[in-house]
Amino acid sequence: MNTTTAQATTVLTHLLLSHSTETAVIKAPADKIDIAGWLLNLPDAEYQRCAPPDHKAAGRTTSADGRPMSINVEMIGTGLVIQHYVAETAEKLHCHMNSLSDVYTPQGWTTVNVVWDLQAEAIDENTCRYTNSVTSYPTEAFMDFITAHGQSFEEASAVRQEASGDHNRRETPQFAASIERKALAQG
């Protein structure tokens, strides 16, 4: 088990590991959408349906200071990622989540910082544009890890960018459809 998450870990926000933004249409009015309610109450099986076979598990808890959290377990490329997303913004049309994530790779454990931004904006009275943005930054532990395994940051970034971009392209329309189902079920 990785103990790095429990320790103070420096995130290197001046280095971009990966970034992906995708959009999809939600066929529901903006006043029916509640992204925070959807995300922070997302059933495990629904999360898994949004990116099979990559999404493994989802749950919710709170941070040490009482903020809502979403715990997600998923495969990104060859890495099993355990995300501890703390809600920095949790609103009906916008959630901004931040995670110091544990990553299990074929070479062992490391950590990355993942920022997940979910947003809906009205296109017209019956449809919204859903934007799913995922940005990753390395930690000092990650930089030490790739150095120890003979990989440059540029190589690691290229691999992560490809895997994260592919994953986001597949999950975004499924997230939008799930948010739409929940919005329309509320009548």
Backbone as CSV, one residue per row, in Angstrom:
resi,resn,N_x,N_y,N_z,CA_x,CA_y,CA_z,C_x,C_y,C_z
1,MET,0.842,-1.190,0.000,0.000,0.000,0.000,0.878,1.241,0.000
2,ASN,0.405,2.248,-0.667,1.143,3.499,-0.759,0.864,4.368,0.462
3,THR,1.894,4.808,1.113,1.718,5.686,2.266,1.942,7.147,1.896
4,THR,2.264,7.418,0.647,2.580,8.783,0.223,1.392,9.723,0.399
5,THR,0.175,9.244,0.138,-0.997,10.103,0.234,-1.147,10.673,1.633
6,ALA,-0.859,9.883,2.644,-1.017,10.340,4.021,0.054,11.356,4.408
7,GLN,1.155,11.369,3.690,2.240,12.293,3.981,2.047,13.582,3.181
8,ALA,2.694,14.642,3.661,2.661,15.888,2.897,3.393,15.651,1.580
9,THR,2.706,15.888,0.469,3.280,15.675,-0.850,3.235,16.987,-1.610
10,THR,4.346,17.350,-2.190,4.416,18.583,-2.964,3.933,18.322,-4.383
11,VAL,2.952,19.112,-4.814,2.438,19.042,-6.179,3.188,20.077,-6.996
12,LEU,3.655,19.676,-8.164,4.437,20.552,-9.035,3.511,21.139,-10.107
13,THR,2.751,22.171,-9.731,1.742,22.735,-10.629,2.347,23.491,-11.813
14,HIS,3.638,23.719,-11.794,4.272,24.375,-12.940,4.571,23.372,-14.060
15,LEU,4.358,22.076,-13.791,4.552,21.036,-14.801,3.211,20.388,-15.117
16,LEU,2.805,20.429,-16.356,1.536,19.830,-16.775,1.789,18.403,-17.229
17,LEU,1.210,17.452,-16.513,1.360,16.044,-16.878,0.392,15.686,-18.008
18,SER,-0.856,16.132,-17.885,-1.842,15.908,-18.950,-3.018,16.849,-18.764
19,HIS,-3.722,17.081,-19.864,-4.943,17.890,-19.819,-5.865,17.435,-20.935
20,SER,-7.135,17.255,-20.595,-8.127,16.857,-21.589,-9.454,17.520,-21.259
21,THR,-10.076,18.114,-22.260,-11.402,18.688,-22.115,-12.280,18.130,-23.226
22,GLU,-13.429,17.603,-22.835,-14.401,17.068,-23.782,-15.769,17.641,-23.446
23,THR,-16.634,17.713,-24.448,-17.987,18.206,-24.238,-19.005,17.214,-24.794
24,ALA,-20.214,17.303,-24.278,-21.329,16.494,-24.766,-22.610,17.273,-24.461
25,VAL,-23.671,16.916,-25.132,-24.953,17.586,-24.947,-25.794,16.825,-23.924
26,ILE,-26.397,17.583,-23.022,-27.383,17.050,-22.082,-28.736,17.570,-22.549
27,LYS,-29.663,16.665,-22.850,-30.992,17.055,-23.319,-31.921,17.209,-22.115
28,ALA,-31.627,18.241,-21.337,-32.434,18.590,-20.172,-32.214,20.068,-19.878
29,PRO,-33.220,20.736,-19.337,-33.053,22.150,-19.008,-32.085,22.348,-17.847
30,ALA,-31.389,23.465,-17.849,-30.381,23.762,-16.829,-30.966,23.732,-15.420
31,ASP,-32.200,24.168,-15.254,-32.775,24.204,-13.904,-33.082,22.817,-13.339
32,LYS,-33.007,21.780,-14.158,-33.211,20.399,-13.688,-31.882,19.707,-13.366
33,ILE,-30.773,20.291,-13.784,-29.462,19.653,-13.623,-28.873,19.979,-12.257
34,ASP,-28.299,18.961,-11.629,-27.601,19.126,-10.352,-26.347,18.248,-10.386
35,ILE,-25.268,18.803,-10.934,-24.034,18.030,-11.063,-23.506,17.614,-9.697
36,ALA,-23.517,18.515,-8.722,-23.021,18.157,-7.380,-23.856,17.029,-6.791
37,GLY,-25.170,17.129,-6.888,-26.039,16.068,-6.374,-25.792,14.746,-7.074
38,TRP,-25.589,14.803,-8.394,-25.301,13.595,-9.165,-23.959,12.997,-8.741
39,LEU,-22.902,13.812,-8.787,-21.553,13.302,-8.532,-21.382,12.798,-7.101
40,LEU,-21.869,13.544,-6.143,-21.618,13.203,-4.744,-22.586,12.157,-4.205
41,ASN,-23.473,11.661,-5.071,-24.383,10.565,-4.717,-24.390,9.491,-5.800
42,LEU,-23.358,9.453,-6.614,-23.289,8.550,-7.760,-23.179,7.098,-7.300
43,PRO,-24.164,6.274,-7.615,-24.070,4.861,-7.244,-22.896,4.186,-7.958
44,ASP,-22.303,3.236,-7.293,-21.153,2.508,-7.817,-21.439,1.920,-9.202
45,ALA,-22.578,1.268,-9.348,-22.911,0.628,-10.629,-23.067,1.659,-11.750
46,GLU,-23.624,2.821,-11.441,-23.779,3.878,-12.459,-22.408,4.410,-12.876
47,TYR,-21.514,4.611,-11.918,-20.146,5.037,-12.238,-19.486,4.021,-13.166
48,GLN,-19.628,2.755,-12.869,-19.021,1.710,-13.698,-19.594,1.725,-15.115
49,ARG,-20.889,2.011,-15.261,-21.514,2.068,-16.589,-20.987,3.227,-17.434
50,CYS,-20.420,4.244,-16.790,-19.989,5.439,-17.522,-18.657,5.278,-18.255
51,ALA,-17.899,4.249,-18.011,-16.662,4.002,-18.779,-16.198,2.562,-18.595
52,PRO,-17.009,1.621,-19.061,-16.569,0.228,-18.943,-15.430,-0.041,-19.914
53,PRO,-14.468,-0.836,-19.614,-14.262,-1.534,-18.343,-13.356,-0.747,-17.384
54,ASP,-13.070,0.530,-17.688,-12.092,1.301,-16.908,-12.564,1.660,-15.508
55,HIS,-13.832,2.051,-15.366,-14.333,2.461,-14.051,-14.568,1.224,-13.199
56,LYS,-13.897,1.174,-12.062,-13.953,-0.004,-11.191,-14.854,0.197,-9.977
57,ALA,-14.823,1.382,-9.354,-15.620,1.598,-8.143,-15.724,3.086,-7.854
58,ALA,-16.804,3.453,-7.176,-17.000,4.831,-6.730,-17.692,4.815,-5.376
59,GLY,-17.372,5.813,-4.592,-18.001,5.952,-3.287,-17.903,7.393,-2.842
60,ARG,-18.434,7.669,-1.679,-18.374,9.031,-1.171,-18.023,9.010,0.304
61,THR,-17.432,10.109,0.725,-17.051,10.291,2.118,-16.875,11.789,2.336
62,THR,-16.182,12.154,3.380,-15.844,13.559,3.606,-14.363,13.662,3.914
63,SER,-13.809,14.825,3.650,-12.411,15.088,3.967,-12.283,15.310,5.472
64,ALA,-11.062,15.395,5.952,-10.820,15.622,7.381,-11.468,16.911,7.866
65,ASP,-11.591,17.904,6.963,-12.214,19.170,7.360,-13.706,19.240,7.006
66,GLY,-14.293,18.099,6.646,-15.733,18.016,6.442,-16.257,18.281,5.052
67,ARG,-15.379,18.526,4.084,-15.844,18.768,2.712,-16.241,17.449,2.057
68,PRO,-17.247,17.486,1.175,-17.653,16.267,0.480,-16.534,15.753,-0.422
69,MET,-16.462,14.425,-0.514,-15.455,13.782,-1.355,-16.099,12.698,-2.210
70,SER,-15.538,12.511,-3.387,-15.877,11.401,-4.270,-14.626,10.538,-4.387
71,ILE,-14.756,9.264,-4.084,-13.646,8.321,-4.207,-13.904,7.499,-5.459
72,ASN,-12.988,7.562,-6.415,-13.136,6.849,-7.678,-11.930,5.947,-7.903
73,VAL,-12.192,4.749,-8.377,-11.132,3.808,-8.729,-11.320,3.483,-10.207
74,GLU,-10.271,3.731,-11.003,-10.377,3.505,-12.437,-9.021,3.213,-13.045
75,MET,-9.056,2.616,-14.217,-7.844,2.383,-15.000,-7.679,3.549,-15.963
76,ILE,-6.491,4.141,-15.956,-6.115,5.143,-16.951,-4.878,4.572,-17.623
77,GLY,-5.034,4.104,-18.837,-3.924,3.407,-19.499,-3.591,2.142,-18.718
78,THR,-2.328,2.009,-18.327,-1.906,0.826,-17.562,-1.863,1.083,-16.061
79,GLY,-2.335,2.249,-15.628,-2.303,2.590,-14.208,-3.672,2.461,-13.551
80,LEU,-3.697,1.795,-12.402,-4.901,1.757,-11.576,-4.848,2.999,-10.695
81,VAL,-5.833,3.889,-10.853,-5.809,5.179,-10.170,-6.892,5.197,-9.094
82,ILE,-6.478,5.530,-7.884,-7.409,5.690,-6.769,-7.461,7.183,-6.479
83,GLN,-8.610,7.772,-6.794,-8.752,9.219,-6.704,-9.538,9.594,-5.451
84,HIS,-9.011,10.575,-4.740,-9.601,11.062,-3.496,-10.066,12.504,-3.752
85,TYR,-11.120,12.660,-4.553,-11.548,13.983,-4.987,-12.254,14.747,-3.868
86,VAL,-11.681,15.880,-3.490,-12.292,16.778,-2.522,-13.009,17.877,-3.302
87,ALA,-14.261,18.132,-2.941,-15.039,19.172,-3.617,-14.556,20.547,-3.175
88,GLU,-13.969,21.279,-4.117,-13.594,22.673,-3.860,-14.737,23.595,-4.250
89,THR,-15.524,23.176,-5.248,-16.769,23.830,-5.640,-17.775,22.718,-5.882
90,ALA,-18.933,22.811,-5.269,-19.981,21.790,-5.443,-21.312,22.511,-5.616
91,GLU,-21.617,22.825,-6.879,-22.831,23.566,-7.213,-23.639,22.777,-8.230
92,LYS,-24.855,23.217,-8.476,-25.724,22.500,-9.408,-25.139,22.419,-10.822
93,LEU,-24.527,23.488,-11.289,-24.010,23.493,-12.660,-22.488,23.452,-12.729
94,HIS,-21.829,23.312,-11.577,-20.368,23.311,-11.601,-19.793,22.599,-10.374
95,CYS,-18.900,21.656,-10.632,-18.117,21.021,-9.568,-16.650,21.123,-9.941
96,HIS,-15.854,21.508,-8.980,-14.403,21.552,-9.158,-13.827,20.657,-8.071
97,MET,-13.204,19.569,-8.514,-12.730,18.535,-7.595,-11.204,18.453,-7.688
98,ASN,-10.566,18.176,-6.544,-9.109,18.100,-6.506,-8.699,16.851,-5.749
99,SER,-7.801,16.064,-6.343,-7.393,14.801,-5.745,-5.882,14.615,-5.760
100,LEU,-5.346,14.207,-4.633,-4.006,13.640,-4.595,-4.244,12.153,-4.785
101,SER,-3.961,11.666,-5.985,-4.355,10.323,-6.396,-3.204,9.335,-6.303
102,ASP,-3.531,8.147,-5.809,-2.580,7.038,-5.793,-2.667,6.326,-7.131
103,VAL,-1.521,5.982,-7.706,-1.488,5.303,-8.991,-0.632,4.044,-8.859
104,TYR,-1.225,2.905,-9.199,-0.479,1.650,-9.215,-0.153,1.314,-10.659
105,THR,1.124,1.334,-10.980,1.605,1.057,-12.332,2.269,-0.319,-12.337
106,PRO,2.619,-0.831,-13.512,3.360,-2.096,-13.542,4.691,-2.026,-12.777
107,GLN,5.222,-0.813,-12.553,6.481,-0.651,-11.815,6.274,-0.383,-10.317
108,GLY,5.025,-0.196,-9.867,4.754,0.059,-8.455,3.901,1.301,-8.257
109,TRP,3.838,1.779,-7.003,2.986,2.895,-6.599,3.657,4.252,-6.765
110,THR,2.848,5.253,-7.112,3.267,6.649,-7.111,2.031,7.515,-6.874
111,THR,2.196,8.826,-6.951,1.060,9.744,-6.788,1.094,10.828,-7.855
112,VAL,-0.096,11.317,-8.183,-0.251,12.481,-9.055,-1.381,13.340,-8.489
113,ASN,-1.408,14.594,-8.874,-2.510,15.478,-8.520,-3.440,15.551,-9.718
114,VAL,-4.727,15.288,-9.499,-5.714,15.341,-10.576,-6.782,16.366,-10.210
115,VAL,-7.024,17.290,-11.130,-8.063,18.297,-10.963,-9.151,17.979,-11.986
116,TRP,-10.372,17.803,-11.488,-11.503,17.419,-12.332,-12.537,18.535,-12.257
117,ASP,-12.895,19.080,-13.401,-13.865,20.159,-13.468,-15.046,19.707,-14.322
118,LEU,-16.236,19.756,-13.753,-17.467,19.343,-14.420,-18.384,20.556,-14.477
119,GLN,-18.893,20.871,-15.665,-19.689,22.078,-15.797,-20.784,21.891,-16.842
120,ALA,-21.948,22.474,-16.569,-23.039,22.491,-17.543,-23.453,23.936,-17.768
121,GLU,-23.708,24.265,-19.027,-24.206,25.605,-19.358,-25.326,25.465,-20.378
122,ALA,-26.339,26.266,-20.211,-27.510,26.195,-21.083,-27.144,26.565,-22.516
123,ILE,-27.619,25.762,-23.448,-27.546,26.074,-24.877,-28.850,26.775,-25.259
124,ASP,-29.952,26.202,-24.796,-31.283,26.789,-24.944,-32.110,26.294,-23.766
125,GLU,-33.426,26.481,-23.810,-34.229,26.125,-22.631,-34.349,24.634,-22.381
126,ASN,-33.961,23.789,-23.350,-34.106,22.333,-23.191,-32.801,21.556,-23.275
127,THR,-31.699,22.229,-23.541,-30.422,21.511,-23.666,-29.283,22.300,-23.023
128,CYS,-28.278,21.534,-22.597,-27.080,22.118,-21.994,-25.834,21.483,-22.601
129,ARG,-24.759,22.213,-22.532,-23.456,21.683,-22.924,-22.745,21.254,-21.649
130,TYR,-22.363,19.998,-21.608,-21.614,19.467,-20.476,-20.132,19.471,-20.859
131,THR,-19.293,20.024,-19.988,-17.850,20.052,-20.206,-17.175,19.279,-19.085
132,ASN,-16.359,18.307,-19.466,-15.626,17.454,-18.529,-14.137,17.692,-18.775
133,SER,-13.490,18.317,-17.807,-12.082,18.682,-17.952,-11.262,18.000,-16.866
134,VAL,-10.183,17.353,-17.277,-9.314,16.639,-16.340,-7.872,17.085,-16.585
135,THR,-7.234,17.579,-15.526,-5.861,18.069,-15.607,-5.037,17.357,-14.541
136,SER,-3.866,16.867,-14.931,-2.986,16.166,-13.990,-1.650,16.882,-13.875
137,TYR,-1.160,16.919,-12.639,0.153,17.489,-12.339,0.982,16.438,-11.607
138,PRO,2.282,16.433,-11.847,3.121,15.483,-11.110,3.336,15.945,-9.674
139,THR,3.654,15.000,-8.841,4.110,15.290,-7.476,5.619,15.066,-7.452
140,GLU,6.260,15.501,-6.381,7.686,15.185,-6.229,7.889,13.673,-6.229
141,ALA,6.982,12.954,-5.577,7.078,11.487,-5.535,7.007,10.907,-6.949
142,PHE,6.154,11.468,-7.800,6.037,11.002,-9.179,7.342,11.239,-9.939
143,MET,7.907,12.423,-9.771,9.160,12.740,-10.460,10.273,11.797,-10.014
144,ASP,10.362,11.517,-8.719,11.353,10.558,-8.207,11.097,9.171,-8.785
145,PHE,9.818,8.795,-8.877,9.416,7.479,-9.384,9.844,7.289,-10.837
146,ILE,9.532,8.270,-11.697,9.890,8.091,-13.112,11.399,8.134,-13.303
147,THR,12.099,8.955,-12.541,13.565,8.998,-12.621,14.149,7.645,-12.241
148,ALA,13.628,7.060,-11.173,14.118,5.750,-10.711,13.863,4.658,-11.742
149,HIS,12.873,4.864,-12.615,12.548,3.862,-13.635,13.028,4.259,-15.032
150,GLY,13.929,5.250,-15.094,14.573,5.612,-16.352,13.668,6.279,-17.370
151,GLN,12.646,6.971,-16.907,11.724,7.631,-17.827,11.831,9.144,-17.652
152,SER,11.821,9.866,-18.759,11.840,11.330,-18.683,10.425,11.840,-18.416
153,PHE,10.325,13.089,-17.953,9.013,13.687,-17.745,8.260,13.778,-19.066
154,GLU,8.948,14.120,-20.139,8.314,14.238,-21.457,7.714,12.902,-21.889
155,GLU,8.435,11.815,-21.659,7.908,10.483,-22.001,6.687,10.149,-21.152
156,ALA,6.792,10.384,-19.849,5.674,10.092,-18.937,4.460,10.942,-19.285
157,SER,4.685,12.200,-19.606,3.602,13.110,-19.946,2.898,12.665,-21.231
158,ALA,3.660,12.253,-22.228,3.067,11.806,-23.494,2.184,10.579,-23.284
159,VAL,2.656,9.640,-22.478,1.885,8.424,-22.197,0.604,8.784,-21.448
160,ARG,0.727,9.625,-20.427,-0.435,10.019,-19.624,-1.427,10.816,-20.466
161,GLN,-0.930,11.722,-21.322,-1.806,12.530,-22.167,-2.640,11.646,-23.086
162,GLU,-1.998,10.682,-23.718,-2.715,9.784,-24.623,-3.779,8.986,-23.873
163,ALA,-3.389,8.399,-22.729,-4.320,7.566,-21.962,-5.464,8.383,-21.378
164,SER,-5.153,9.542,-20.813,-6.173,10.382,-20.187,-7.130,10.951,-21.234
165,GLY,-6.584,11.380,-22.376,-7.431,11.902,-23.445,-8.397,10.854,-23.963
166,ASP,-7.892,9.631,-24.179,-8.745,8.538,-24.637,-9.840,8.244,-23.613
167,HIS,-9.463,8.183,-22.353,-10.427,7.886,-21.290,-11.513,8.970,-21.222
168,ASN,-11.110,10.236,-21.260,-12.067,11.331,-21.171,-13.016,11.350,-22.377
169,ARG,-12.516,11.037,-23.570,-13.372,10.979,-24.767,-14.476,9.936,-24.600
170,ARG,-14.144,8.845,-23.916,-15.132,7.775,-23.739,-16.090,8.046,-22.584
171,GLU,-15.618,8.639,-21.496,-16.489,8.811,-20.334,-17.392,10.048,-20.428
172,THR,-16.961,11.104,-21.096,-17.741,12.344,-21.115,-19.158,12.154,-21.650
173,PRO,-19.376,11.508,-22.799,-20.763,11.346,-23.252,-21.585,10.466,-22.305
174,GLN,-20.925,9.521,-21.646,-21.637,8.663,-20.699,-22.010,9.433,-19.423
175,PHE,-21.100,10.293,-18.947,-21.423,11.152,-17.805,-22.599,12.061,-18.158
176,ALA,-22.556,12.671,-19.337,-23.643,13.562,-19.758,-24.974,12.814,-19.795
177,ALA,-24.966,11.599,-20.322,-26.193,10.800,-20.387,-26.694,10.451,-18.984
178,SER,-25.788,10.165,-18.082,-26.164,9.836,-16.702,-26.758,11.058,-15.992
179,ILE,-26.120,12.217,-16.167,-26.641,13.463,-15.580,-28.018,13.765,-16.169
180,GLU,-28.174,13.540,-17.464,-29.452,13.770,-18.141,-30.538,12.855,-17.556
181,ARG,-30.237,11.566,-17.401,-31.221,10.626,-16.839,-31.666,11.083,-15.444
182,LYS,-30.703,11.486,-14.625,-31.046,11.920,-13.260,-31.880,13.196,-13.301
183,ALA,-31.540,14.131,-14.175,-32.304,15.381,-14.278,-33.734,15.119,-14.724
184,LEU,-33.912,14.264,-15.720,-35.250,14.002,-16.261,-36.083,13.127,-15.329
185,ALA,-35.445,12.319,-14.507,-36.160,11.466,-13.554,-36.804,12.285,-12.447
186,GLN,-36.301,13.489,-12.228,-36.839,14.339,-11.165,-38.124,15.036,-11.574
187,GLY,-38.529,14.832,-12.822,-39.815,15.367,-13.275,-39.778,16.730,-13.703
